[in-house]
Amino acid sequence: MSLKNASVLIIDDDVDVLTAVRLLLKQDVKEVVTEKNPENLRSLLNKHSFDVILLDMNFNSSINTGNEGFYWLNKIRNDFRSDASVIMITAYGDIDLAIRSLKEGAFDFVVKPWMNEKLLHVISEACAKKFNRSSGIKNGLPNTIISNELLGESEIMQEIFFKLQKVAPTDANILILGENGTGKDLIARAIHQHSLRSNSPYIKVDVGALTESLFESELFGHKKGAFTDAREDREGRFESANEGTLFLDEIGNISLYQQAKLLTVLQNRQVTKLGTNTPFPIDIRLICATNLPMTELGNENRFRKDLIYRINTVEIMVPPLRKRGGDIILLAKHFSRVYSNKYLKPDLLIQEEAITKLVNYRYPGNVRELQYAIERAVIMCDNNVIDSKDIIFSPLESLAVEEQETHTNLNAVEKNTILRVIEKHNGNISKAAKELGITRTALYRRLNKYDI
């Protein structure tokens, strides 16, 4: 079914939304009906046969759970017996709501404000699905995004692929969280490749490596003569990524001063080059990544909360390799094929003992460490078989884990010692500090450190 023959119903308590969608669709669809009150749904569905229903999830601005939307979705599906494709719309980009919507029978989930092209695309697909369903044609969308580099069969990675499929076509800002080596860069690139901006630039910047003096010049650009070494005009990364995707890696490592500069650009959607007072508009899709946990990002002494909200419409948590089960073998075989070709060796078989060794390792360096381990094994193996002696893990990663464990153990010993001495002196800080051989001030610092 084409859009020209479609009948669309929009249910939203925001008159501006109803007007905007009606104006957008009126030239492309056969009929557009708008309704503020979902209580009138039964009457509307009794009188009309709609192909697509755009259903708001929250009809009370103080309640953002989406439960009202789920209630009316259930009514449309089960009580009113409508076969229309239902698209849920909301201003709150919670991926859990998206997943629940699809499980309960919605066709798709769209976040306000949306790109008009994206909304038209989703409605067109909804019409096609409704037509195929009526005609008995099975034509579902793929539920995973897998490239030659981004691989995974585990349940936790299937959830990641599902999220990518839902968020990629939108313009929502994405925050990717995960340990070093988990593949955050691959996730960002996959989002861009499956977005509506895939034919436009994809620009990556390791902002954590930029000094205070280079930060503005690198991101925003500069005019000739703006500072001592500015011998010519330079285009900033925001300008280079215009109409495309800008990926800011290691966002958690930038200073509060840099955060303020970045926030201003994201709020105003315009950039001012160093050496000029003339701003120019930017149109980018922003993806950020960090290895810091959300608890550390939430510390306002380290990271501005207003910036977190700006960059984090949807967050994607990339799991460590040790939690991906059978993906270890899948990835090991993939890297084995890649490096067999690179080093002109025949396809190599990974021996059972080697597989056991791979599966039982903790991978502090995650996928990156596995990749390097397999590359070394391919280079060093003598025959067409990789055995356990060929699998050598990075001593650097093992040393880092040992140092971290040692540091944790020392902290535990110090904390227990302080507690024991304070208890011995019935809470007298002066006597406890004297026995510990430190000042009262130093003891108070340690009490604060360990939340005692």
C-alpha positions as CSV (number, residue, x, y, z in Angstrom):
1,M,0.0,0.0,0.0
2,S,1.3,3.4,-0.9
3,L,1.0,6.5,1.4
4,K,-1.3,8.1,-1.2
5,N,-4.0,5.5,-0.3
6,A,-3.4,5.5,3.4
7,S,-5.8,6.6,6.2
8,V,-4.0,7.9,9.3
9,L,-5.3,8.7,12.8
10,I,-3.2,10.8,15.2
11,I,-4.0,10.8,18.9
12,D,-2.2,13.4,21.0
13,D,-3.2,15.9,23.7
14,D,-0.8,18.5,22.2
15,V,-2.7,20.6,19.6
16,D,0.6,21.8,18.1
17,V,1.7,18.2,17.5
18,L,-1.7,17.4,15.9
19,T,-1.4,20.4,13.6
20,A,2.2,19.7,12.7
21,V,1.6,16.1,11.7
22,R,-1.6,16.9,9.8
23,L,0.2,19.6,7.8
24,L,3.1,17.2,7.2
25,L,0.9,14.3,6.0
26,K,-2.0,16.0,4.2
27,Q,-0.1,16.1,0.8
28,D,1.0,12.5,1.1
29,V,-1.9,10.5,2.4
30,K,-5.5,10.0,1.5
31,E,-7.0,10.9,4.9
32,V,-5.7,12.4,8.1
33,V,-7.8,12.4,11.3
34,T,-6.7,14.1,14.5
35,E,-8.0,13.5,18.0
36,K,-7.0,15.0,21.4
37,N,-9.0,12.6,23.6
38,P,-8.2,8.9,23.5
39,E,-11.6,8.2,25.1
40,N,-13.1,8.8,21.6
41,L,-11.1,6.0,20.1
42,R,-13.9,3.4,20.1
43,S,-16.2,5.8,18.3
44,L,-13.6,6.7,15.7
45,L,-12.6,3.1,15.0
46,N,-16.3,2.1,14.6
47,K,-16.8,4.8,12.0
48,H,-13.4,4.6,10.1
49,S,-11.0,2.0,9.0
50,F,-7.5,3.3,9.6
51,D,-4.3,1.9,8.2
52,V,-2.0,3.6,10.7
53,I,-2.5,5.1,14.2
54,L,0.0,7.5,15.7
55,L,-0.6,7.1,19.5
56,D,0.8,9.4,22.2
57,M,2.1,7.5,25.2
58,N,1.5,10.2,27.8
59,F,-1.7,12.2,28.0
60,N,-0.9,13.8,31.4
61,S,2.3,15.9,31.3
62,S,3.2,15.1,34.9
63,I,3.2,11.3,34.2
64,N,5.9,10.0,31.9
65,T,5.6,6.2,32.5
66,G,3.9,5.5,29.1
67,N,1.3,3.5,30.9
68,E,-1.6,5.4,29.3
69,G,-0.2,4.7,25.9
70,F,0.1,1.0,26.7
71,Y,-3.4,1.0,28.0
72,W,-4.8,2.4,24.7
73,L,-2.5,0.2,22.6
74,N,-4.1,-2.8,24.3
75,K,-7.6,-1.4,23.7
76,I,-6.9,-0.9,20.0
77,R,-5.4,-4.4,19.6
78,N,-7.7,-6.5,21.8
79,D,-11.0,-4.6,22.6
80,F,-11.5,-2.5,19.5
81,R,-10.1,-5.3,17.2
82,S,-8.4,-2.8,14.9
83,D,-5.8,-4.1,12.4
84,A,-4.1,-0.7,12.0
85,S,-0.4,-0.5,12.5
86,V,0.2,1.5,15.7
87,I,3.2,3.8,16.0
88,M,3.8,5.0,19.6
89,I,5.0,8.6,20.0
90,T,6.5,10.3,23.0
91,A,8.9,13.0,24.1
92,Y,10.8,10.6,26.4
93,G,13.4,8.5,24.6
94,D,13.5,5.5,26.9
95,I,14.6,2.4,25.1
96,D,12.8,0.1,27.6
97,L,9.6,1.8,26.5
98,A,10.4,1.1,22.9
99,I,11.0,-2.6,23.6
100,R,7.9,-3.0,25.7
101,S,5.8,-1.2,22.9
102,L,7.0,-3.6,20.3
103,K,6.4,-6.6,22.6
104,E,2.8,-5.4,23.2
105,G,2.0,-5.1,19.5
106,A,3.1,-1.6,18.3
107,F,4.8,-1.4,14.9
108,D,7.4,1.2,15.9
109,F,8.3,3.9,18.4
110,V,9.1,7.5,17.5
111,V,10.6,10.1,19.8
112,K,9.6,13.8,19.7
113,P,10.9,15.9,18.1
114,W,11.3,13.7,15.0
115,M,12.8,14.3,11.6
116,N,10.0,14.6,9.1
117,E,11.7,12.2,6.6
118,K,12.0,9.6,9.4
119,L,8.4,9.9,10.4
120,L,7.2,9.6,6.8
121,H,9.5,6.6,6.3
122,V,8.1,4.8,9.4
123,I,4.5,5.5,8.4
124,S,5.2,4.2,4.9
125,E,6.6,1.0,6.4
126,A,3.6,0.7,8.7
127,C,1.3,0.9,5.7
128,A,3.3,-1.7,3.9
129,K,3.2,-4.0,6.9
130,K,-0.6,-3.6,7.2
131,F,-1.0,-4.4,3.5
132,N,1.2,-7.4,3.7
133,R,-0.6,-8.6,6.8
134,S,-3.9,-8.3,5.1
135,S,-2.5,-10.0,2.0
136,G,-0.9,-12.9,3.9
137,I,2.6,-11.8,3.0
138,K,5.2,-12.3,5.6
139,N,7.7,-9.4,5.4
140,G,9.2,-8.4,8.8
141,L,12.1,-6.1,9.5
142,P,15.4,-7.7,10.5
143,N,15.9,-7.8,14.3
144,T,19.6,-7.4,14.3
145,I,22.3,-5.3,12.8
146,I,25.5,-7.3,12.2
147,S,28.4,-6.2,10.1
148,N,31.6,-7.9,9.2
149,E,33.2,-6.3,12.3
150,L,30.3,-6.2,14.8
151,L,29.5,-9.8,15.6
152,G,27.5,-11.4,18.4
153,E,25.0,-14.3,18.9
154,S,24.7,-14.0,22.7
155,E,21.4,-12.8,24.2
156,I,23.0,-9.7,25.6
157,M,24.4,-8.7,22.1
158,Q,21.1,-9.4,20.5
159,E,19.6,-6.8,22.8
160,I,22.3,-4.4,21.7
161,F,21.5,-5.1,18.0
162,F,17.8,-4.5,18.7
163,K,18.5,-1.2,20.3
164,L,20.7,-0.2,17.3
165,Q,17.9,-1.1,14.9
166,K,15.5,1.2,16.8
167,V,17.7,4.2,17.5
168,A,19.9,4.3,14.3
169,P,17.2,5.8,12.0
170,T,16.4,8.5,14.5
171,D,18.4,11.6,15.2
172,A,18.5,10.9,18.9
173,N,21.8,11.7,20.7
174,I,23.5,8.4,21.8
175,L,25.8,7.8,24.8
176,I,27.7,4.5,24.5
177,L,29.1,3.2,27.8
178,G,31.5,0.3,28.2
179,E,34.9,-0.8,29.3
180,N,38.0,-0.2,27.1
181,G,38.2,-2.6,24.2
182,T,34.5,-3.6,24.1
183,G,33.8,-2.1,20.6
184,K,32.2,1.3,21.4
185,D,33.7,2.7,18.1
186,L,32.1,-0.2,16.1
187,I,28.7,0.5,17.7
188,A,29.0,4.2,16.8
189,R,29.9,3.4,13.2
190,A,27.0,0.9,12.9
191,I,24.6,3.5,14.2
192,H,25.8,6.0,11.5
193,Q,25.8,3.3,8.7
194,H,22.1,2.5,9.5
195,S,21.0,6.1,9.9
196,L,19.4,8.5,7.5
197,R,22.7,10.3,7.5
198,S,24.7,7.3,6.2
199,N,25.7,9.0,3.0
200,S,27.0,12.1,4.9
201,P,30.3,12.4,6.8
202,Y,31.2,10.3,9.9
203,I,33.7,12.2,12.0
204,K,35.4,10.7,15.0
205,V,37.3,12.8,17.6
206,D,39.1,11.4,20.7
207,V,38.2,14.5,22.8
208,G,39.9,13.0,25.9
209,A,43.3,13.4,24.1
210,L,42.7,17.1,23.3
211,T,44.5,19.7,25.5
212,E,42.7,22.8,26.8
213,S,44.4,24.9,24.1
214,L,43.6,22.6,21.2
215,F,40.0,21.7,22.2
216,E,38.2,24.7,20.7
217,S,40.4,24.9,17.6
218,E,40.0,21.2,16.9
219,L,36.2,21.1,17.4
220,F,35.1,24.5,16.4
221,G,37.8,25.6,13.9
222,H,39.7,28.9,13.7
223,K,40.4,31.8,11.4
224,K,43.9,32.7,10.3
225,G,45.6,34.8,12.9
226,A,43.3,33.7,15.8
227,F,46.4,32.7,17.8
228,T,50.2,32.5,17.2
229,D,50.3,29.2,15.2
230,A,47.0,29.9,13.2
231,R,48.7,30.4,9.8
232,E,45.5,29.6,7.8
233,D,41.8,29.1,8.3
234,R,40.9,25.7,9.7
235,E,37.6,23.8,9.6
236,G,36.5,22.4,12.9
237,R,35.2,18.8,13.4
238,F,31.6,20.1,13.9
239,E,31.8,21.8,10.6
240,S,33.3,18.7,8.9
241,A,30.5,16.6,10.3
242,N,27.7,18.9,9.2
243,E,24.6,16.9,8.0
244,G,26.4,13.8,9.2
245,T,27.4,12.1,12.4
246,L,30.0,13.4,15.0
247,F,31.4,10.8,17.3
248,L,33.1,12.2,20.5
249,D,35.1,9.4,22.1
250,E,36.3,9.4,25.7
251,I,33.8,12.2,26.5
252,G,34.1,11.4,30.2
253,N,37.7,12.7,30.2
254,I,37.2,16.3,29.3
255,S,37.4,19.1,31.8
256,L,34.5,21.1,33.2
257,Y,35.7,24.1,31.1
258,Q,35.6,22.0,27.9
259,Q,32.2,20.7,28.9
260,A,30.8,24.2,29.2
261,K,32.1,25.1,25.7
262,L,30.6,21.9,24.3
263,L,27.2,22.4,26.0
264,T,26.9,25.9,24.6
265,V,27.3,24.6,21.0
266,L,24.9,21.7,21.5
267,Q,22.3,24.0,23.1
268,N,22.5,26.7,20.4
269,R,23.2,24.3,17.5
270,Q,25.7,26.7,16.2
271,V,29.5,27.1,16.2
272,T,31.7,30.2,16.4
273,K,35.3,29.8,15.1
274,L,38.1,31.1,17.1
275,G,39.1,34.6,15.8
276,T,35.6,35.5,14.7
277,N,32.3,36.6,16.3
278,T,30.1,35.2,13.6
279,P,28.3,32.0,14.5
280,F,27.1,29.5,11.8
281,P,24.5,26.8,12.3
282,I,25.4,23.1,12.5
283,D,23.3,20.0,11.7
284,I,24.8,16.9,13.2
285,R,23.8,13.7,14.9
286,L,25.9,13.4,18.1
287,I,27.2,10.1,19.4
288,C,29.4,10.0,22.5
289,A,31.3,7.3,24.3
290,T,33.1,6.8,27.6
291,N,34.6,4.0,29.7
292,L,33.4,5.7,32.9
293,P,30.4,4.2,34.7
294,M,27.2,6.3,34.9
295,T,27.8,6.7,38.6
296,E,31.0,8.6,38.0
297,L,29.4,10.7,35.3
298,G,26.7,11.6,37.7
299,N,29.3,13.3,40.0
300,E,28.8,17.0,39.3
301,N,32.4,17.7,40.5
302,R,33.5,15.7,37.5
303,F,30.8,16.0,34.9
304,R,27.9,18.5,34.3
305,K,24.5,16.9,34.6
306,D,23.0,19.3,32.1
307,L,25.5,18.1,29.5
308,I,24.7,14.4,30.3
309,Y,21.1,15.1,29.6
310,R,22.0,16.8,26.4
311,I,24.2,13.9,25.0
312,N,22.2,11.0,26.5
313,T,18.8,10.8,24.8
314,V,19.4,7.0,24.6
315,E,22.3,5.2,26.3
316,I,23.8,1.9,25.1
317,M,25.7,-0.2,27.5
318,V,28.2,-2.4,25.7
319,P,28.9,-5.6,27.8
320,P,32.4,-6.8,28.6
321,L,33.5,-9.8,26.7
322,R,33.5,-12.0,29.8
323,K,29.7,-11.6,29.9
324,R,29.2,-12.6,26.2
325,G,29.5,-16.4,26.6
326,G,29.7,-18.2,23.2
327,D,30.6,-14.9,21.4
328,I,34.2,-15.5,22.5
329,I,34.5,-18.6,20.2
330,L,32.6,-16.8,17.4
331,L,35.0,-13.8,17.6
332,A,38.0,-16.0,17.9
333,K,37.1,-17.9,14.7
334,H,36.4,-14.6,12.9
335,F,39.8,-13.1,13.9
336,S,41.5,-16.4,12.9
337,R,40.0,-16.1,9.4
338,V,41.0,-12.4,9.1
339,Y,44.6,-13.0,10.1
340,S,45.0,-16.2,8.2
341,N,44.2,-14.1,5.1
342,K,46.4,-11.2,6.2
343,Y,49.5,-13.4,6.8
344,L,48.9,-15.7,3.8
345,K,48.2,-18.8,5.9
346,P,45.6,-21.4,5.2
347,D,42.4,-21.5,7.2
348,L,43.4,-22.5,10.7
349,L,41.6,-24.8,13.0
350,I,41.4,-23.8,16.7
351,Q,42.2,-26.9,18.8
352,E,39.7,-27.9,21.6
353,E,42.3,-27.1,24.4
354,A,42.8,-23.7,22.9
355,I,39.1,-23.0,22.8
356,T,38.9,-24.0,26.5
357,K,41.7,-21.7,27.3
358,L,40.0,-18.8,25.4
359,V,36.6,-19.4,27.1
360,N,38.0,-19.6,30.6
361,Y,40.0,-16.3,30.4
362,R,38.6,-13.1,32.0
363,Y,39.6,-10.7,29.2
364,P,40.4,-7.4,31.1
365,G,41.2,-6.0,27.7
366,N,37.9,-7.3,26.2
367,V,37.5,-7.9,22.4
368,R,40.7,-5.9,21.6
369,E,42.7,-8.2,23.8
370,L,41.2,-11.3,22.2
371,Q,41.9,-9.9,18.7
372,Y,45.6,-9.3,19.5
373,A,45.9,-12.8,21.1
374,I,44.5,-14.5,18.0
375,E,46.7,-12.4,15.7
376,R,49.8,-13.5,17.7
377,A,48.6,-17.1,17.7
378,V,48.1,-17.1,13.9
379,I,51.6,-15.7,13.4
380,M,53.3,-18.1,15.8
381,C,51.5,-21.4,15.1
382,D,53.6,-23.9,13.2
383,N,50.9,-26.1,11.6
384,N,47.4,-25.5,10.4
385,V,46.2,-25.8,14.0
386,I,46.1,-23.2,16.8
387,D,46.7,-25.0,20.1
388,S,46.7,-23.8,23.6
389,K,50.4,-23.0,23.7
390,D,49.9,-20.5,20.9
391,I,47.3,-18.6,22.9
392,I,49.3,-16.0,24.9
393,F,47.4,-13.2,26.6
394,S,48.7,-9.7,27.1
395,P,50.9,-9.4,30.3
396,L,50.0,-5.7,30.3
397,E,46.4,-6.5,30.9
398,S,47.1,-9.1,33.6
399,L,49.5,-6.7,35.4
400,A,46.8,-4.0,35.4
401,V,44.3,-6.4,36.9
402,E,46.8,-7.4,39.6
403,E,47.6,-3.8,40.4
404,Q,43.9,-3.0,40.7
405,E,43.3,-6.0,43.0
406,T,46.3,-5.1,45.1
407,H,45.0,-1.5,45.4
408,T,41.6,-2.7,46.4
409,N,43.0,-5.1,49.0
410,L,45.2,-2.4,50.5
411,N,42.2,-0.1,50.8
412,A,40.2,-2.8,52.5
413,V,43.1,-3.4,55.0
414,E,43.3,0.3,55.8
415,K,39.6,0.7,56.2
416,N,39.3,-2.3,58.6
417,T,42.3,-1.1,60.6
418,I,40.7,2.4,61.0
419,L,37.4,0.9,62.1
420,R,39.1,-1.4,64.6
421,V,41.2,1.4,66.2
422,I,38.2,3.8,66.4
423,E,36.1,1.1,68.0
424,K,38.9,0.4,70.5
425,H,38.9,4.0,71.6
426,N,35.1,4.2,71.7
427,G,34.9,6.7,68.8
428,N,37.5,9.1,70.2
429,I,39.1,10.5,67.0
430,S,42.1,12.1,68.7
431,K,43.2,8.9,70.4
432,A,42.5,6.9,67.3
433,A,44.6,9.2,65.1
434,K,47.4,9.1,67.7
435,E,47.6,5.3,67.7
436,L,47.4,5.2,63.8
437,G,50.3,7.7,63.7
438,I,48.4,10.3,61.6
439,T,46.8,13.7,62.3
440,R,43.2,14.2,63.1
441,T,42.7,16.0,59.7
442,A,44.3,13.0,57.9
443,L,42.0,10.6,59.7
444,Y,38.9,12.7,58.9
445,R,40.0,12.5,55.2
446,R,40.1,8.8,55.4
447,L,36.8,8.6,57.2
448,N,35.3,10.5,54.3
449,K,37.1,8.4,51.7
450,Y,35.7,5.2,53.1
451,D,32.3,6.6,54.1
452,I,32.8,5.7,57.7
